[in-house]
Amino acid sequence: MLSIPVISLLKDTKHHLQLEVVAGKNGMGKKITIPRIQKPGLALTGDTSNLHPGRIQVLGKSEMRYLNSLPEKKLKQILEKMSEIDIACFVVTRNAAPPPSMVVLCKKKTIPLFKTKLLTSTFVNRASQFLDESLAASTCIHGVLLDVFGVGILLVGKSGIGKSECALDLILRGHRLVADDIVSIRKQPPSALFGNGSEIIKYHMEIRGLGIINIRDLFGISAVRDRKLIEIVIELTEWDPNVEYDRLGVDELRYNLIDVSLPLIQIPVRPGRNLSAIIEVAARNHLLKLGGHHSAREFQEKLGKEILAADNLKKNLLGLLE
């Protein structure tokens, strides 16, 4: 199960959560396992059946008004019962002061307790975005990611097959490099995969015999981009005369990556084949399919109709002869 420590909320600088620690500093290692924010609701009355462990519990204006209205004994009972669930942390919005009993309990149980100046809705939106990004499934893959005619194409294949050289030729044709050699891929629910390069090798490319080159310095900022949605996987394979390659393209192959199925195109590498042109056509053909036109299937249907018409004509002629 994917998880992040609570302290990640404090370390984040992108989403401006504006958190301040009130109590429970020793519990910063507690894990957040669920990306959805929870407001306790019925749990504040003592019914903790719907209180889920590993979630951030947000207390807004209504929740704080209710807690402050409770007798001290009742408040302690409810907080004790809530603390039995493995809560990731509490966040009090609108810069409200938590009840003293809650501060004492969080220190005792080492449950991080924060407050923020943000409105409840603003905090929930920002924190949800942070959690979606932080808890998204991710992986790294050996390959090259390019933006070709706006289509994110992931080139894969064994080392030395010519992925980087092919990518360089596509860059010379005006397309854009996202990552070379190591592509970091993150899943954005429900099924979108975004790829980017690591900070260390971003914009760089290794060309055997030439060494490491910086694409942005050589070709300008328009030749690179930081992140791209992956739409097609193209696998470069060595030409094998004993293999019968697909010549129609009717049956589409698939490539599974982080439980997402992507279209796969296998291109055999052979001297004299213009791989860059083939990849450009693959990108254009993908855009055509998105528009509802599948050339191979349309050709197959047209051919089937012609064959059927020829068969019917033959039957009619035979019937006349009889």
Secondary structure as UniProt FT lines:
FT   STRAND          4..5
FT   HELIX           7..11
FT   STRAND          19..23
FT   HELIX           25..27
FT   TURN            28..29
FT   STRAND          31..32
FT   HELIX           41..45
FT   TURN            49..50
FT   TURN            53..54
FT   STRAND          56..59
FT   HELIX           61..69
FT   HELIX           72..83
FT   STRAND          89..92
FT   TURN            94..95
FT   HELIX           100..109
FT   STRAND          113..116
FT   HELIX           120..134
FT   STRAND          138..148
FT   TURN            149..150
FT   STRAND          151..156
FT   TURN            159..160
FT   HELIX           163..172
FT   TURN            173..174
FT   STRAND          176..188
FT   TURN            189..191
FT   STRAND          192..196
FT   TURN            199..203
FT   STRAND          204..207
FT   TURN            208..210
FT   STRAND          211..214
FT   HELIX           215..219
FT   HELIX           221..223
FT   STRAND          227..229
FT   STRAND          232..238
FT   TURN            241..242
FT   STRAND          253..257
FT   TURN            258..259
FT   STRAND          260..269
FT   TURN            271..272
FT   HELIX           275..290
FT   TURN            291..292
FT   HELIX           295..321
//
